[in-house]
Amino acid sequence: MKTIIVATDYSPIAENAVNFAADVAEEQQARLVVFNSFTVPLHASNTRFSAHAFQEMLDANVNKLKKITETLSESRNITIIHESIYAFVDDEVTALIDKYNADLIVFGMAKKTVEQSLWGNTTTTAIKKMRFPVLAVPEGAVYAGVKKVLFACDNIETVPDAIFNRINEIGAKLKAEIEIFHVEETLEKLKEDDQNTLPEILEKEENDGIMYFYKSVRSNAVIEEIEKEILNFNADLLIMIPRQHGFWESLVHRSKTRAMAAGLKVPLLSIPV
């Protein structure tokens, strides 16, 4: 991992995500970019707003970011820089990712609310729209290393090798155990020997040292089963693939996908295909 980008809106939830990302960056000796999506306050946008006043607000925002990076740099031995973009626009964020050749973008994630279930938030929007790894850090999460990773997927045979390569890299760097968790929603009989469905990429010698588990259950309550397995496996990180069809499609509906991200107590890493 070379560069981690973390978003902040200066809220306590975002501040926690920034500290979480800084701890991960320090452990992995990665560069950290703290960015803020600057928007003009609603009351100001409804008035005659001069260019000078706008520049003053923009400068104040940059100075606030600068202070955050300075404070982080005092306690961590890594390169930390700041960036401010105007509004959360997909193209702007993509350009920021390209600029720093980033490996991961981190957002804070608030607890589940009725409003969030209906309308979502910046983090759930990023998970659904961005074709880039997104880490959603739940409110109050503290980084203490990752020893157990839960990868939830629909059909392991359809997961691209590139995804497994990425998960292998994560497992190797973190020296973590990995459980592949499959929630069977159809009425078809589960395979008698689930191990036979493991792709060849998991059986290569280069994966020695990474302990894999494979577990499959049958249930119509996908989210509930994943949440239960997080507790059963004592997972430190959940990985999912935001697909257009199949397993993730059952989570794409606004209420489900936001419930999955907002209801977690462990970070959710979304790796798009």
Secondary structure, 3 states (H helix, E strand, C coil): CCEEEEECCCCHHHHHHHHHHHHHHHHHCCEEEEEEEECCCHHHHCCCCCHHHHHHHHHHHHHHHHHHHHHHHHHCCCCEEEEEEECCCHHHHHHHHHHHCCCEEEEEECCCCHHHHHHCCHHHHHHHHCCCCEEEEECCCCCCCCCEEEEEECCHHHCCHHHHHHHHHHHHHHCCEEEEEEEECCCCCCCCCHHHHCCHHHHCHHHCCCCEEEEEEECCCHHHHHHHHHHHHCCCEEEECCCCCHHHHHHHCHHHHHHHHHCCCCCEEECCC
